[in-house]
Every structure is written in structure tokens, then in C-alpha cells.
Amino acid sequence: MGKGSEPGPFMTSVILAFALAVTLASHEANIGPDWSVFGAYIYWIARIGMAYLIVIGAYAALGQIMTGRSSPLAHAGLACALAFPHFVMSVTTMDLLIGDLELLRTEPNVLLNRIGIEAASLIDNHIIISAILLAPYLLALQARNRTAVNPPPLRTQPVSTTSTEAVETPDKGAPVEDVELPGLLLACQPPVRGDILAAEAQEHYVKIKATGQGGMALYRFGDAVRELGRYQGMQVHRSHWISDEAVSAVVGKRGSLKIELTDGEVIPVSRRYELEVEARYGGRGPRAL
């Protein structure tokens, strides 16, 4: 993301998790009879860290199957429910290991009874932690939907579908008709400026490179590629889409084909796209045989 831009939901959630752990540790100096203040901080950072990985992992996994029409609250609620059994087992196991190892040597029914009691006592704890950690993602989705209802002025124009078409220049006095931006660009922070050069999948985010200013969006890459279909370019890899004007040369040979962009970045080409890449960009720059 650009300098001076606000942190995204991922970083905000990390900051909230750390702040929550420190706050809980400061109000509980002694977890065990011989625990120091430092030990309490380590305990809560580890505990909230595990909760973070479990909750955000469940949310990201569900994001692969949720559609754009799915309710954000339902997405978060399902993630909270899916993460609860794993949260209970991880917290209970940690508490047993550092507090009551003898319990592990007791009868199975006693151990199961302890786990059941822990599960009942951790329900409200888990719901509150999940709400805090998922709040940045829900707020980001809310902002995205609000922007979609009231889109900003168009900054990035789709290019024509063929390179041979002439581009008509409107009269200076003629009104400029707004063109609807794809949801990917509306979701980008900071806003994308200039012509789109490339898009790259980074976990559950999509990074956009542009001539003016790039940005990142919490977006499924498959949806991003479909929306970028209005621009001249193509998907060349499961994690990369490039525009025609960004291609400087095709290098390598089949099986290890790569595309060099005008800024010097080298993009890998999947085997399924090699023939199309050769046909489309093969005349640009040198190619090692």
C-alpha cells in the first residue's frame, strides 16, 4: 500500500489482537501461583494469538466459498461458530499443560468433563474476541458497499477491446459520461489512478499496479479477473493478470515461460496460458529458445 495510507483490515486486526492481549494481561498479573507479571503477558499474547489465527483462518477459509450476495454478518457468525471447537481445545490444552498436568493422567471421563466445563465458560469469551478481531473486516466490507452505492468520479477508463479501434476524442464542450467502475477498483485502498498495468493475488487480497497509483483490495482473485475482462489484457498465471501495454518482452521457453513488464518485473506464465501468451506477446522483445 502507498505511503501515508490507512492500515487495511488485516493490519488493524493484528493491532487489535495485540492490544486485547496486553489489556487482559495488565488486569491479571498472576495466572498461576508462581507466575510473574512477565509470564502473564506471555500467556495472554499466546492465547489471543492462537484465537487470532483460528478465527481469521476460519473467516478466510469461508471467504473462498461465500458469494458477493452473502451477508457479512452471516460470514462472520459462521467463522465464529467454526472456530469455537478449535478455540476451546487450544485454550484448554494450553491451560492443562501449564497448570494441571496431573489432570491428563486421570480417567477420560474426568478429562472430558473438564473440557465440557471449559467450553461452557469460554462461549462468551470467544464471541467477544471474535467480534473484536472480525470488526475491521466487517467495517471494510461496509465501506466497500457504501462506495459501490455512491461511486467516486471515474479515474481509470476501460481500454477498447481491440488495439486497431480508433479512439474518438470528445468535443471540449461536450459532457463527459461517467463509466461505472468495477467493484475491484471501488474496493481498492488507496484509490487506483491511471491505467491498470497488472493485478496480483496476495492471499485473500488483490494488489493492483497502475501508471499513477496502485492499491490493494480484499477480493477474490477469480472475481477480479472477471471484472478486468473489460480491459485489454489477460490472466497469465493463477495469481497474475497483466495488461497488454505493460508487457515488454516474453522470455524463456515453454515449461518456464515468463513475461517481463515495462518496469522490469518478471511474471511467471502457467503452462495452460503459454500458447496464448506466445500468440499475443511473442513479437515483443527477445525470447530465449
Order of alpha helices (4+ residues) and beta strands (2+ residues): alpha-alpha-alpha-alpha-alpha-beta-beta-beta-alpha-beta-beta-beta-beta-beta-alpha
